[in-house]
Amino acid sequence: MPHETIRALKCFAGGQAYCLDIDQVLAIERSSRMRPNPAPAGPNGWIVRWGKRIPVYGLAERLGADARTENAEAIVVIDRANPWGMAV
């Protein structure tokens, strides 16, 4: 039986672990690069990368939590066609 290597990026949100396929990760950015969104709806903020304004959402929100992610340490940028960031 051949072995398949799986490479994953392990993140934590809301006290739970979540893994992303490393092949989907385009970049990992410092959270300090994010410009916050002052509006109560929409993304947590944006980062500028590759000349694009990329929306950033919180991993906890994406997993069903109510509050925005305020204390993220990093932003993982995924999706080559329409990049978006995830605060983790």
Residue frames relative to the residue before (quaternion, step in Angstrom):
aa qw qx qy qz dx dy dz
M 1.0000 0.0000 0.0000 0.0000 0.00 0.00 0.00
P 0.3418 -0.7509 0.5224 0.2155 3.64 -0.61 1.06
H 0.3603 -0.7173 0.5565 0.2145 3.54 -1.17 0.63
E 0.2255 -0.7581 0.5992 0.1242 3.52 -0.97 0.88
T 0.3143 -0.7413 0.5625 0.1878 3.56 -0.88 0.93
I 0.1031 -0.7733 0.6243 0.0401 3.54 -0.87 0.99
R 0.1328 -0.7805 0.6080 0.0590 3.55 -0.78 1.04
A 0.0231 0.8155 -0.5735 0.0750 3.55 -0.71 1.11
L 0.3135 -0.6872 0.6218 0.2070 3.50 -1.33 0.51
K 0.2127 -0.7986 0.5554 0.0925 3.58 -0.59 1.18
C 0.0501 -0.7898 0.6107 -0.0278 3.56 -0.79 1.12
F 0.2559 -0.7547 0.5823 0.1607 3.56 -1.26 0.39
A 0.1146 0.7685 -0.6219 0.0977 3.55 -1.04 0.84
G 0.8493 0.0660 -0.0695 0.5191 3.54 -0.90 0.90
G 0.6810 -0.5062 0.2847 0.4460 3.57 1.09 0.70
Q 0.6780 0.4468 -0.2934 0.5045 3.59 1.25 0.20
A 0.4310 -0.6805 0.5312 0.2625 3.54 -1.20 0.59
Y 0.0470 -0.7669 0.6400 -0.0002 3.53 -1.17 0.72
C 0.1702 -0.8023 0.5660 0.0833 3.60 -0.86 0.91
L 0.1921 -0.7557 0.6193 0.0919 3.52 -1.10 0.86
D 0.5078 -0.6109 0.5102 0.3296 3.55 -1.09 0.72
I 0.4377 -0.7325 0.4540 0.2564 3.59 -0.54 1.15
D 0.5985 0.5725 -0.3659 0.4244 3.61 1.14 -0.47
Q 0.6504 0.5015 -0.3121 0.4776 3.61 1.25 -0.32
V 0.5938 0.5859 -0.3534 0.4234 3.58 1.27 -0.33
L 0.2379 -0.7848 0.5609 0.1133 3.56 -0.73 1.10
A 0.7929 -0.0996 0.1185 0.5894 3.58 1.02 -0.82
I 0.2005 -0.7121 0.6510 0.1701 3.52 -1.36 0.31
E 0.1000 -0.8190 0.5648 -0.0117 3.55 -0.65 1.19
R 0.5376 -0.5767 0.4930 0.3679 3.56 -1.25 0.38
S 0.5219 -0.6520 0.4490 0.3177 3.56 -0.99 0.81
S 0.5704 0.6064 -0.3814 0.4020 3.60 1.17 -0.46
R 0.6001 0.5663 -0.3585 0.4366 3.61 1.23 -0.29
M 0.5757 0.6136 -0.3767 0.3876 3.59 1.22 -0.32
R 0.2693 -0.7114 0.6275 0.1663 3.53 -1.08 0.85
P 0.3920 -0.7627 0.4604 0.2295 3.60 -0.46 1.18
N 0.3840 -0.6717 0.5849 0.2432 3.52 -1.26 0.59
P 0.3215 -0.7795 0.5016 0.1932 3.64 -0.52 1.09
A 0.5839 0.5904 -0.3697 0.4169 3.60 1.22 -0.41
P 0.5255 -0.6603 0.4340 0.3153 3.61 -1.05 0.68
A 0.7288 0.3521 -0.2217 0.5439 3.60 1.22 -0.36
G 0.6688 0.4934 -0.3698 0.4154 3.55 -1.25 0.34
P 0.7608 -0.3558 0.2541 0.4797 3.56 -1.23 -0.30
N 0.6292 -0.5174 0.4193 0.4007 3.56 -1.30 0.30
G 0.7496 -0.2503 0.1966 0.5804 3.55 1.13 -0.69
W 0.4147 -0.6852 0.5379 0.2631 3.55 -1.28 -0.42
I 0.1346 -0.7199 0.6649 0.1468 3.50 -1.32 0.39
V 0.3328 -0.7115 0.5767 0.2245 3.55 -1.21 0.48
R 0.1616 0.7631 -0.6048 0.1604 3.54 -0.75 1.12
W 0.8340 0.0941 -0.1149 0.5314 3.59 -0.98 0.85
G 0.6557 -0.5322 0.3009 0.4430 3.57 1.12 0.70
K 0.6289 0.5165 -0.3318 0.4771 3.59 1.27 0.27
R 0.3779 -0.6653 0.5922 0.2525 3.53 -1.24 0.55
I 0.1065 -0.8376 0.5359 -0.0052 3.57 -0.30 1.32
P 0.3709 -0.7335 0.5178 0.2372 3.62 -0.67 1.03
V 0.1887 -0.7707 0.6023 0.0872 3.55 -1.13 0.79
Y 0.0921 -0.7788 0.6204 0.0102 3.54 -0.90 1.05
G 0.4961 -0.6494 0.4836 0.3135 3.58 -1.18 0.47
L 0.5320 -0.6266 0.4630 0.3316 3.56 -1.02 0.81
A 0.6344 0.5380 -0.3377 0.4405 3.59 0.93 -0.84
E 0.6365 0.5211 -0.3220 0.4687 3.59 0.99 -0.82
R 0.6687 0.5138 -0.2952 0.4492 3.56 0.90 -0.95
L 0.6990 0.4408 -0.2616 0.4987 3.56 1.19 -0.55
G 0.6933 -0.5214 0.2570 0.4259 3.58 1.29 0.24
A 0.4707 0.6503 -0.4689 0.3683 3.63 1.19 0.12
D 0.5323 -0.6660 0.4324 0.2935 3.58 -1.16 0.54
A 0.7421 0.4461 -0.2371 0.4406 3.58 0.83 -0.97
R 0.5284 -0.5973 0.5007 0.3366 3.53 -1.26 0.51
T 0.4957 -0.6339 0.5022 0.3168 3.53 -1.19 0.55
E 0.1248 -0.8302 0.5424 0.0315 3.58 -0.48 1.19
N 0.7804 0.3479 -0.1647 0.4928 3.59 1.08 -0.66
A 0.2161 0.7975 -0.5345 0.1778 3.59 1.02 0.69
E 0.3409 -0.7402 0.5471 0.1910 3.54 -1.12 0.71
A 0.8074 0.0928 -0.0192 0.5824 3.54 1.11 -0.65
I 0.2596 -0.7191 0.6191 0.1796 3.51 -1.36 0.30
V 0.1942 -0.7659 0.6063 0.0899 3.55 -0.79 1.08
V 0.1985 -0.7808 0.5844 0.0971 3.59 -0.72 1.08
I 0.0153 0.8089 -0.5852 0.0546 3.55 -0.77 1.09
D 0.7502 0.4096 -0.3249 0.4048 3.55 -1.44 0.16
R 0.2991 -0.8014 0.4985 0.1407 3.55 -0.25 1.29
A 0.6780 0.5047 -0.3053 0.4385 3.61 0.92 -0.81
N 0.7886 0.0241 0.0332 0.6135 3.58 0.90 -0.97
P 0.1602 -0.8441 0.4988 0.1142 3.61 0.34 1.16
W 0.0407 0.7514 -0.6578 0.0332 3.51 -1.20 0.74
G 0.3734 -0.7409 0.5229 0.1957 3.52 -1.19 0.59
M 0.1966 -0.7486 0.6235 0.1102 3.50 -1.28 0.55
A 0.3021 -0.7543 0.5598 0.1623 3.56 -0.65 1.16
V 0.0160 0.8025 -0.5932 0.0616 3.56 -0.73 1.12
